[in-house]
Amino acid sequence: MALNSALGIGRTALSAYQAALSVVGQNIANAGTPGYSRASARLAAVSGPGLNAGQLGGGVRLDSVRRNVNESLNARLRLAGSDQQSALAQRSSLSRVEGIFDPLGGDNLGSLLSEFFGAFSDLQNTPENPASRGIVVNTATALVQRVGDIREQLIGLRKDLNVDIEDAVIQADAIATKIADLNVQISATEAATGGPAAALRDERDRLLTSLSEFFSITVKEQPSGAVNVFIGNASLVQFGESFGLYTSTEVNADGLNVAVVRFKKDNGPVNPTSGGVKGLIEARDTHAGGQLARLDTLAAAVIGEVNRIHAGGKGLKDFTSVTGLTAVIDPTLALSALDNGVDFPPQTGSFFIDVKDTATGQIIRTQIHIDLDGIGADSTLNSVAADISANVPNITATVLADGRLQLSAASGYSFSFADDTSGALGALGINTFFGGKDALTIKLNPTVVSDPSYIAAGKSGLAGDGSNATALASLADTAVAGLGGVSLNAYYNATMANIAVSSSGAQSALDASGIVFDSLTAQREAVSGVNLDEEAVAMISYQRAYQGAAEYMRVVDEMLQVLLGLVR
């Protein structure tokens, strides 16, 4: 074996082990760097001319530097991260929903409902007591304010979630753009060097992990080293192009603003299956939106059921004039017609108007029939007004320009109502306790607020009659058709149970996804993380090899010196 070839072997050894030590040094330097993937130096023997030439090999070379990554594991880790962020967003919003419905102290909706119906229960015993009537108004006012507060806070939560969605999409869009840029850099670098662009790939993996916190993504690496990124079946990143993400503010079927996620390239909708954005959308539409819908349903049931009974009763005072709270859009259409402004459509039945001569005390009762059976001509606001004016003595019924019904008594007369089996009075807002149709519009009838004597606690108008207050008090535990056959109290309790179950489910999902994420993170660290003990062993091994190569070259150098001495 020629001595100059022996020097070549030593030279390759020094170079290879120096490079291997550099790899170890890079690993140690980045032991605490998030997302860093441990590199491994791969050494390979250099072939020589062969035994006949006296040289078995040509030394050693650094064949490659391999990134220790498991793409399948990384994909599972990204999916677990998406699930965890989705559950976290939902759990956080549900905590706020719980606080909205059940704040600290006793000022929750359930207790206020009980106090309201309890006030009617007390009124039935002392229907002529002004204090008892005042308590009814006060408890009703507190109930209406609480319903309004809950709705306002739920709307506020929805707005906050819309803002969170917008912020998340802005961040995700920026990340997608960076991934596309890194695709170009990685492809160019690896094509030029023939080796992996480790630092650039680590940065891209970190960005992919960050992107997966917002959306559940699928990543497919291409032969060029670039990756294509998909949300569902839709492309987000193709090589060096990001199709972009943005949010548009749109109005849903309930008339509420929603932040809708779309692709910039074609304005197509983005339908995430997991991730923080999915969790925020679920929190907004299902949790905040769902509870808002249930609150509206409960408020509508309270309004409709209380008014239905109250409108057919009598207060301590008769009316000389009354104007309905409900405006009909078209007074020529049937009162039960859809989208005609009547939120609590009446049915076939009747009600009575009792007209009193204030001088003599004489009362004349007239029955007004409501025909809504769909056969022949159904009752309209115009026909009801005409019927009253024509048949009820000393009462004039007028349909106002805004679609409301107004009844006025002639001088020296007053009137009251009784036994409304049609629900028409409550539907038209006449002699009602509440106004409005849902949690947004619920209010007390101004007539009742200004003079609680108009609270219809009785049915006969006789002193001490609290029978209508009894019927109103029993509403709390009476089955309501509009609530699926459950009572107001039961519906509220079911709402609270629904929130508790959803919150518990979200917490369980968060705990489960956290366990999976932590397990996969530990597995990734085992594959890609830096173990300083292992690196220390490798460093000592390469150091000893480097020292051996240096000693080998010293010996070869001495042999050359001897040979040169012989020649001289």
Disulfide bonds with the S-S distance in Angstrom:
none
